[in-house]
Amino acid sequence: NLVHQPRAVTGQSDPSDPECRFSGGIRQTPFRRFTTQLYSIMNTVHRELGPYGRACVTCARAKCKCIPRAGGSTCERCHRLNKECMQPVRRRKLKPLSKRVQLEHKLDGLMTLLASAGQSQLQPLSLSTSNTGTSMNTNIVTSGAESPNSNSELLGAVISVPYLGKDSEEEACLASFREEKLPVFPVVHIPDTLSAKDVKEQSPFLWRCIAAVQCKHPSRQSELCASIREVAGKRLLVDCTKSLDLLQGVLVYLAWVTYLTQPQKSSLCIYTQMAIGLVFELGLNKPAPPDLCMATSNCNAVGHLPHLKPSLSTKRTMNERRAVLGCFVLSSLIAQFLGRMDPLRWTPHMEECLNTLSESDESPNDIVLAQITRTRLLADMILQGPWNENLYDIDIASRAPASFHMKAIQTRFQTLKSKIPVDLAENRSILFHLIHTEVSLYETALSKPTTNTEYTDPQRLDHLYTCLKAVKAFCELLISVPVAELTSIALPDLIYTSHCLVTLFRLSTFDYPGWDRAIVRSTLDLVFITGQLADRLNTVAQVVGIHSEGELRDPYSKLAMMMLKIRGEWASILSDLEAVDTDATLELPLFNMNQWDLDSFLNWSEDLS
């Protein structure tokens, strides 16, 4: 009997089994059959992998081995999957740049940034000139091309300048500043050959200051004034930058931007000291050293290191001379106005700069600045007279009589007037300074103590009346200025106006035998002239096209409101004097120049806003 034998589980099988194939007596499963076939193929055909980094794009993305087909342009995988076999694009790996080359590239990029900084930082500024009336943006720069220090600090700190949009608008704005503002107070000369683009690149801070001066939108002007203070603080106090551009910008800020600032803040003393400090840092009050090593003090051992050089120029330029004289004029009148600081000390080199400008034919405004400077020198002499006892602690017995000082100053004043060129005899800017100096000279009659009220000094009465006539001449000159040109008046003119009005109030209330206050009021009525000036200031915005927005008023309207408030206080005092006979028991407020301080002025303006 045959016994049925089951299939072996050890891999042995019947050769007649149709589902199996034998290889060496081992049963072949489908998986083993596939691996056996693959092994036989690999043994019969030689397959080479592609070189490293040469896998096709499809295999590289799938992160699979790329095996080229024999005699074909595709790989095995792409052929099997019927995909496009694309060879990768070879990219040559660049060697890293050296540190020197990287630094050169950074410098090139920085110079490109300087050239295009004005076109990427701020929004366009809407302005319009009084001549054309077209809407424009304003930003201007100084003619700092003469000075080697004008742009030497730009690599350390990039200043973004307001962008005007069109070249024609920038040129029109530059022409407006050059023709309307600079003749009033020529602290800088911008040649006609210098384009707005050149000026903006050479002196970005001055350009920013002039942008604020020319702006006719109070809100935009407020932003520019704030940015000026931020940039000035960073460059002067943080970066410790010293350049002619900064000095000229600070002078323009003091001359025009100060009373345009919104909100108004008293910054005259601080910015004046900044300007004086820059004059010292640049060495403009002393002759230019032929060698920078000579400019370092022998006491300063660190300063003699070869890599440390002072920020001085070895050749004095005309714009440097204008800047130092402009700084002296502003510091002198601001010191007189505030009464709590000293002006820039006059030096022999500044006298040389004054004589050079007097003979200069580079700009017709140079002789104007020279005359203004000589007038301020005389005004400083008046402040040093014996009638100002608070300024100097000098023994009275050692002083010459006041009449000696008065006679000497009167002689110098007449000499100064006689030396004014004929073509400048009617120059409004020179006349403002000249008439104000005459007011300062003869108002000393108000400062003298009245020791004997029964005795009348005829000479004192003459001085009082001469002072009254000078105040009247100043007010008539101020009223004659066209309304459209009131935007060009500088800070000196405003300070002189305040001084003359305060002096008129003192003359209107001064009690002295023989001095008739009624004649004073009939000659020049304080209440009337103050109201007339306020009315003219109120019309400036409409005439020149200043657009007030929101709660911000234009600066000229704010000045008018300040003047009207003071007018009301003065009117109440003057009406009391007319109603009641003045006697010894009547106490009148003793006004002096300090009492019409800018701080009080600005406090009143904040109450009115």
C-alpha positions in Angstrom: 0.0 0.0 0.0 1.2 3.3 -0.9 1.0 6.0 1.8 0.5 9.6 0.7 3.4 11.7 1.7 2.8 15.4 2.4 4.9 18.1 0.9 8.0 18.8 2.7 8.2 22.0 4.5 11.9 22.2 4.2 11.8 23.6 0.7 11.8 20.3 -1.1 8.9 19.9 -3.7 7.7 17.8 -6.5 9.2 18.7 -9.8 5.8 18.2 -11.4 4.2 20.9 -9.3 3.2 23.6 -11.9 3.2 26.4 -9.2 6.8 25.8 -8.4 10.2 26.0 -10.0 13.3 24.3 -8.7 16.7 25.6 -8.4 19.0 23.2 -6.6 16.1 21.4 -5.1 14.8 24.6 -3.3 11.2 25.7 -3.7 11.0 29.2 -5.4 8.4 31.6 -4.1 7.4 34.7 -6.1 9.7 37.0 -4.0 12.6 34.6 -4.3 12.0 34.3 -8.0 12.2 38.2 -8.4 15.4 38.5 -6.4 16.9 35.6 -8.3 16.1 37.3 -11.7 17.5 40.7 -10.5 20.6 39.0 -9.3 21.1 37.3 -12.6 20.6 40.6 -14.5 23.1 42.5 -12.3 25.6 39.7 -12.9 25.2 39.7 -16.7 25.0 43.5 -17.3 27.5 45.9 -15.7 25.7 49.0 -14.2 27.7 52.1 -13.2 26.3 54.9 -11.0 26.6 58.4 -12.3 29.3 60.6 -10.9 28.7 62.3 -7.6 26.6 65.4 -8.0 25.5 64.4 -11.5 22.1 62.8 -10.7 19.3 63.9 -12.9 16.8 66.5 -11.6 14.0 63.8 -11.1 16.2 61.4 -9.2 17.7 64.2 -7.1 14.3 65.4 -6.1 13.2 61.9 -5.1 16.5 61.3 -3.4 17.1 58.1 -5.4 20.1 56.6 -7.0 20.5 57.6 -10.6 21.7 54.7 -12.8 22.4 55.7 -16.4 21.1 53.3 -19.1 23.6 51.7 -21.4 23.5 53.5 -24.7 20.7 55.8 -23.7 20.3 59.4 -22.7 18.1 58.6 -19.7 18.5 56.8 -16.5 17.0 53.5 -15.5 14.4 55.1 -13.1 13.2 57.8 -15.5 12.9 55.2 -18.3 11.0 52.8 -16.1 8.6 55.5 -14.9 8.4 57.1 -18.3 9.5 60.5 -17.0 11.7 63.2 -18.5 15.3 62.8 -17.5 16.9 66.3 -17.2 20.5 66.8 -16.4 21.1 69.4 -13.6 22.5 72.9 -14.4 26.0 73.1 -13.0 26.7 76.0 -10.7 30.2 76.8 -9.9 30.7 77.6 -6.3 32.3 81.0 -5.8 35.1 81.5 -3.5 34.4 83.7 -0.5 35.4 87.3 -0.8 38.3 88.6 1.2 37.6 91.0 4.0 39.2 93.8 2.1 36.9 93.3 -0.9 33.8 93.0 1.4 34.8 96.3 3.0 35.1 98.0 -0.4 31.7 96.7 -1.4 30.2 98.1 1.9 31.8 101.5 1.2 30.4 101.5 -2.4 26.9 100.7 -1.0 27.2 103.5 1.6 28.1 106.1 -1.1 25.1 104.9 -3.2 22.9 105.3 -0.1 24.2 108.8 0.5 23.3 109.7 -3.1 19.8 108.4 -2.9 19.0 109.1 0.8 16.8 112.1 0.0 14.5 110.0 -2.2 13.6 107.3 0.2 13.1 108.6 3.8 10.5 111.3 4.0 7.3 112.0 2.2 7.1 115.0 -0.2 6.8 118.4 1.5 4.3 120.8 0.1 5.5 124.3 -0.3 5.0 127.3 -2.4 7.1 130.3 -3.1 5.7 133.8 -2.8 6.8 134.5 -6.3 5.3 131.7 -8.2 2.6 130.4 -5.8 3.1 126.9 -7.0 2.9 124.0 -4.6 6.4 122.6 -3.8 8.5 120.9 -1.2 11.4 122.6 0.4 14.9 121.5 1.4 18.1 123.4 0.9 21.7 123.1 1.7 24.6 125.3 2.3 27.3 126.1 -0.1 29.7 123.9 1.9 31.7 123.0 -1.2 34.3 125.5 0.0 34.9 123.8 3.3 36.7 120.4 3.6 34.7 119.7 6.7 31.3 120.2 5.2 30.8 116.6 4.2 33.6 114.7 5.9 31.3 113.4 8.6 28.7 112.0 6.3 30.4 108.6 6.2 29.8 108.3 10.0 26.2 109.3 10.1 23.8 109.4 7.2 21.2 112.1 7.3 18.0 111.7 5.4 16.9 114.9 3.8 13.3 115.8 2.9 12.4 115.0 -0.7 10.9 117.6 -3.0 9.8 115.4 -5.9 10.7 117.5 -8.9 14.0 119.2 -9.8 12.2 122.4 -10.9 10.5 122.7 -7.5 13.8 122.3 -5.7 15.5 124.9 -7.8 12.5 127.3 -7.3 12.8 126.7 -3.5 16.5 127.3 -3.5 16.0 130.5 -5.5 13.3 131.7 -3.0 15.6 131.2 -0.1 18.6 132.8 -1.8 16.6 135.9 -2.9 14.2 136.4 0.0 15.8 135.1 3.1 19.6 135.5 2.7 19.5 139.3 2.0 17.9 139.8 5.4 20.5 137.9 7.3 23.3 136.5 5.1 25.0 133.9 7.2 25.7 131.7 4.2 26.3 132.3 0.5 24.8 129.9 -2.1 26.2 130.8 -5.5 23.9 130.8 -8.5 26.0 128.1 -10.1 25.3 125.7 -7.3 22.2 123.6 -8.0 19.7 122.4 -5.4 20.9 118.9 -5.9 24.5 119.9 -5.2 23.6 121.9 -2.2 21.4 119.1 -0.8 24.2 116.5 -1.1 26.9 118.7 0.4 24.9 120.1 3.4 22.0 117.9 4.3 21.4 119.4 7.8 21.2 123.0 6.4 18.9 121.7 3.7 16.6 120.3 6.4 16.5 123.6 8.3 15.7 125.6 5.2 12.9 123.0 4.4 11.3 124.0 7.7 11.7 127.7 7.0 10.1 127.4 3.6 7.3 125.0 4.5 3.8 126.5 4.4 1.9 123.7 6.1 2.0 124.1 9.9 1.6 120.3 10.6 4.4 119.4 8.2 6.5 122.2 9.5 6.0 120.9 13.0 7.3 117.5 12.0 10.3 119.1 10.3 11.1 121.2 13.3 11.0 118.2 15.6 13.2 116.2 13.2 15.7 119.1 13.2 16.0 119.0 17.0 16.4 115.2 17.0 19.1 115.2 14.3 20.9 118.1 15.9 20.9 116.4 19.3 22.1 113.1 17.8 24.9 114.5 15.6 26.1 117.0 18.2 25.7 115.2 21.5 25.7 111.5 20.5 28.0 111.3 17.4 30.0 114.4 18.4 30.1 115.6 14.8 31.7 118.9 14.0 31.1 120.4 10.6 30.4 123.6 8.8 27.1 122.1 7.7 25.9 121.7 11.3 27.0 125.3 12.2 25.2 126.8 9.3 22.1 124.8 10.0 22.1 125.9 13.6 22.4 129.5 12.6 19.5 129.2 10.2 17.5 127.5 12.9 18.2 130.4 15.3 17.5 133.0 12.7 14.2 131.7 11.2 13.1 128.3 12.5 13.0 129.3 16.2 9.8 131.4 16.1 8.3 128.9 13.5 8.6 125.9 15.8 5.4 124.1 16.7 4.9 123.7 19.5 6.9 126.7 20.4 9.7 126.1 22.9 12.3 128.4 24.3 15.6 127.1 22.9 17.5 130.3 22.1 20.1 129.9 24.8 20.8 126.2 24.2 21.1 126.4 20.4 23.2 129.6 20.7 25.7 127.7 22.9 25.7 124.9 20.4 26.7 127.4 17.6 29.4 128.9 19.8 30.7 125.4 20.7 30.9 124.5 17.0 32.8 127.7 16.3 35.3 126.7 18.9 35.5 123.1 17.6 36.1 124.2 14.1 38.6 126.9 15.2 36.7 129.6 13.3 37.5 132.3 16.0 41.2 131.9 15.4 43.4 132.0 12.4 43.6 128.7 10.4 46.7 126.8 11.4 49.2 126.0 8.6 49.6 122.6 10.1 47.1 120.6 12.0 49.8 119.6 14.5 50.0 123.2 15.6 46.3 123.3 16.5 46.8 120.9 19.4 47.6 122.2 22.8 50.9 121.2 24.3 49.0 120.2 27.4 47.0 117.5 25.5 49.3 114.5 25.2 46.5 112.3 23.6 45.9 114.9 21.0 49.4 114.5 19.6 48.8 110.9 18.5 49.3 110.6 14.8 45.8 109.1 14.1 44.0 111.8 16.0 43.6 115.0 14.1 41.4 118.0 15.0 38.4 118.9 12.8 40.0 122.1 11.5 40.7 123.4 8.1 44.1 124.8 7.2 42.6 127.4 4.9 39.9 129.8 5.9 37.0 129.9 3.5 34.5 132.8 2.9 31.6 130.7 4.2 33.5 130.0 7.4 34.0 133.8 7.8 30.3 134.4 7.3 29.4 131.7 9.8 31.6 133.0 12.6 30.3 136.6 12.1 26.7 135.4 11.9 27.3 133.5 15.1 28.6 136.6 16.8 25.7 138.7 15.7 23.1 136.2 16.9 24.8 135.4 20.2 25.2 139.2 20.9 21.6 140.1 20.4 20.2 136.9 22.1 22.5 137.6 25.1 21.0 141.1 25.2 17.5 139.8 24.8 17.7 137.0 27.4 20.0 138.7 29.9 21.4 135.4 31.2 24.3 134.5 28.8 27.4 136.0 27.3 27.9 136.4 23.5 30.7 134.9 21.5 33.9 136.7 22.5 35.3 139.0 19.8 38.8 138.1 18.6 41.4 139.7 16.3 40.8 137.0 13.7 37.1 137.8 13.6 38.1 141.5 13.0 40.2 140.2 10.1 37.2 138.2 8.8 35.1 141.4 9.1 37.6 143.4 7.0 37.8 140.6 4.4 34.0 140.5 4.0 33.9 144.3 3.7 36.1 144.1 0.7 34.5 141.0 -0.8 32.8 141.1 -4.2 31.8 137.5 -4.2 28.3 138.3 -2.9 26.5 141.7 -2.5 25.2 140.4 0.8 28.7 140.3 2.3 28.9 144.1 2.8 25.4 143.8 4.5 26.7 141.2 7.0 29.7 143.4 7.6 27.6 146.5 8.4 25.3 144.4 10.7 28.4 143.0 12.5 29.8 146.5 13.1 26.5 147.7 14.4 26.3 144.8 16.9 29.9 145.6 18.1 28.7 149.1 18.9 25.6 147.7 20.7 27.9 145.6 22.9 29.8 148.7 23.8 26.5 150.3 25.0 25.8 147.3 27.2 29.2 147.7 28.8 28.5 151.3 29.8 28.3 152.6 33.4 24.5 152.8 33.2 24.4 148.9 33.3 25.6 148.3 36.8 24.4 144.7 36.9 26.8 143.6 34.2 30.1 144.4 35.8 31.2 144.5 39.4 33.5 147.5 39.1 34.1 150.2 41.6 32.0 153.2 40.7 34.9 155.5 41.7 37.1 154.0 39.0 34.6 154.6 36.2 34.6 157.5 34.0 31.4 159.7 34.1 28.5 158.4 32.0 28.7 161.5 29.9 32.2 160.5 28.7 31.0 157.1 27.6 27.9 158.6 25.9 30.0 161.1 24.0 32.4 158.4 22.8 29.6 156.1 21.7 27.8 158.9 19.9 30.9 159.7 18.0 31.4 156.1 16.9 27.7 155.8 16.0 27.9 158.9 13.7 31.1 157.5 12.1 29.4 154.2 11.5 26.4 155.8 9.8 28.7 158.0 7.6 30.7 154.9 6.4 27.6 153.1 5.0 27.8 152.9 1.2 25.4 155.1 -0.6 23.7 152.2 -2.4 23.0 150.6 1.1 21.7 153.7 2.8 18.1 152.5 2.3 18.8 148.8 3.0 16.1 147.7 5.3 18.1 145.1 7.1 20.9 147.5 7.9 18.4 150.2 9.0 16.7 147.8 11.4 20.0 147.1 13.2 21.1 150.7 13.0 17.9 152.2 14.4 17.7 149.6 17.2 21.3 150.5 18.2 20.2 154.1 18.5 17.3 153.1 20.6 19.6 151.1 22.9 22.0 154.1 23.1 19.4 156.7 24.2 17.2 154.5 26.3 20.0 154.8 28.9 18.2 158.0 29.9 15.5 155.7 31.3 18.0 153.8 33.4 19.5 156.8 35.3 18.3 157.1 38.9 16.2 160.2 39.5 18.1 161.5 42.6 16.6 165.0 42.4 13.1 165.2 40.9 13.0 168.9 41.2 15.9 169.5 38.9 15.4 168.9 35.2 18.5 167.8 33.2 18.0 169.2 29.7 20.5 166.7 28.2 18.5 163.9 29.7 15.3 165.2 28.1 17.1 165.4 24.8 18.1 161.8 25.1 14.6 160.7 26.0 13.1 162.6 23.0 15.8 161.2 20.7 15.0 157.7 21.9 11.3 158.4 21.2 12.1 159.5 17.6 14.2 156.4 17.1 11.4 154.1 18.3 9.0 155.9 15.9 11.4 155.5 13.0 11.7 151.8 13.7 8.0 151.3 13.9 7.4 153.2 10.7 10.1 151.1 8.9 8.4 147.9 10.2 5.0 149.0 9.0 6.4 149.8 5.6 7.4 146.2 5.0 5.0 144.5 2.6 2.9 141.8 4.2 4.2 139.2 1.8 7.8 140.0 2.9 7.1 139.6 6.6 7.9 135.9 6.2 11.5 136.8 5.4 12.1 138.7 8.7 14.6 137.0 10.9 14.8 136.6 14.6 16.9 139.8 15.1 14.0 141.8 13.6 11.6 140.2 16.1 13.8 140.9 19.0 14.3 144.5 18.0 10.5 144.9 17.6 9.9 143.6 21.1 12.6 145.8 22.5 11.3 148.9 20.8 7.7 148.3 22.0 8.9 147.8 25.6 10.9 151.0 25.3 7.9 152.8 24.0 5.9 151.6 27.0 8.5 152.8 29.3 8.6 156.2 27.6 4.8 156.4 27.8 4.8 155.8 31.6 8.1 157.5 32.5 7.7 160.1 35.2 10.3 162.9 35.0 10.0 166.7 35.3 9.5 168.2 31.9 8.7 164.9 30.3 5.2 165.1 28.9 3.6 161.6 28.5 0.7 163.0 26.6 3.0 164.2 23.9 4.6 160.8 23.8 1.2 159.2 23.1 0.3 161.7 20.5 3.7 161.2 18.8 3.4 157.4 18.8 0.5 155.7 20.4 1.5 152.3 21.9 -1.9 150.7 21.8 -2.5 151.8 18.2 0.8 150.7 16.8 0.6 147.3 18.6 -2.8 146.7 17.2 -1.7 147.7 13.7 1.3 145.3 13.8 -1.0 142.5 15.0 -3.4 143.1 12.2 -0.7 142.8 9.6 0.6 139.6 11.1 -2.9 138.1 11.0 -3.0 138.6 7.2 0.4 137.0 6.4 -1.0 133.5 6.1 -3.7 134.5 3.6 -1.3 136.6 1.5 1.5 134.0 1.1 -0.7 130.9 1.1 0.0 129.3 4.4 -2.6 126.5 5.0 -3.5 126.0 8.6 -4.7 122.5 9.5 -6.6 121.4 12.6 -5.7 123.1 15.8 -2.2 124.2 14.6 -2.2 127.9 13.7 0.4 129.5 11.5 3.2 131.1 13.4 2.4 134.6 12.4 -1.1 134.4 13.7 0.3 133.1 17.0 2.7 136.1 17.1 -0.3 138.4 16.5 -2.2 136.8 19.4 0.8 137.2 21.7 1.0 140.9 20.7 -2.7 141.5 21.3 -2.5 140.0 24.8 0.4 142.2 25.7 -1.5 145.2 24.1 -4.4 144.5 26.4 -2.2 144.6 29.5 -0.5 147.7 28.5 -3.8 149.5 27.6 -5.1 148.9 31.1 -2.1 150.5 32.6 -2.1 153.4 30.3 -5.8 154.0 30.8 -5.2 154.2 34.6 -2.5 156.8 34.0 -4.9 158.9 31.9 -7.7 158.7 34.5 -5.6 159.4 37.6 -2.8 161.9 38.2 0.4 160.1 38.8 1.8 160.5 42.3 4.4 158.9 44.4 2.1 156.2 45.7 1.4 154.9 42.2 3.5 151.9 41.5 4.2 151.1 37.9 5.7 147.9 36.6 9.3 148.4 35.8 9.7 146.8 32.3 13.1 146.0 31.0 14.2 144.0 28.1 14.4 140.8 30.1 10.7 141.0 31.1 9.6 140.5 27.5 11.6 137.3 27.5 10.8 134.5 25.0 9.9 132.2 27.8 7.0 134.5 28.9 6.1 135.0 25.2 5.8 131.3 24.6 3.8 130.7 27.8 1.3 133.2 26.6 1.1 131.5 23.2 0.4 128.2 24.9 -2.5 129.7 26.8 -4.0 131.1 23.6 -3.8 127.8 21.7 
